[in-house]
Amino acid sequence: MASFKEAWEETSAVEGGYVDDDDDRGGETYRGVARNFHPNWPGWDRIDAAKDDPGFPGILDEDESLDAEVAAFYRTHFWNRLKGNQITNQAIAEELFDTAVNMGVGRAGRFLQESLNMLNRDGDLYPEIGEDGLIGSVTLGTLEQLLATRDGDRHLHDLLNILQGMQYVSILRNNASQRKFIRGWLRRVSV
């Protein structure tokens, strides 16, 4: 089964520290936790209290308990909802986790379901599944069927990255102010 710790290490490496960019739809963000999307995250109280410190925001990086709070948030809001512990392939679990963190759990789930349907060889490998973004027993069972095929994991990983990249392109086409984020986004689709 996939390891949250390994997935967390990969994703946290591409998440920055504290950022407050007016063009970021998430607004004020700490290590990928966006205040606009998660205003009730308990870490915001500690971050707000630290803003008066002359070492802000660097002092946040020294707070190990805040790091643990961030990791716990990621486990609860992304990994567990993706059923990461039930995915047998670490690379696929990491890809889905990173996509969920950056684009939402529902979109990561839809990318997985859409990819599985595209790779089913017109139903020869397994039947089509619904693309509702909810990862349940049908999606996980279908994933296992694909992973049992030759190069199934590689093809799935590639397709997940392609769908993620296509979503970034769509965002950029619709909102030029987001172009400043493309280099960071590209790091997410190049692994």
Buried (B, 14 or more C-beta within 10 A) or exposed (E): EBBBEBBBEBBBEBBEEBBEEEEBEBBBBBBBBBBEEBEEBEBBEBBEEBEEEEEEBEEBEEBEEBBEBBBEBBBEBBBEBBBBEBBBBBBBBBBBBBBBBBBBBBBBBBBBBBBBBEBBEEEEBBEEBEBEBBBEEBBBEBBBBBBEBEEBBEBBBEBBBBBBBEBBEEBBEEEEEBEEBEEEBEEBBEE
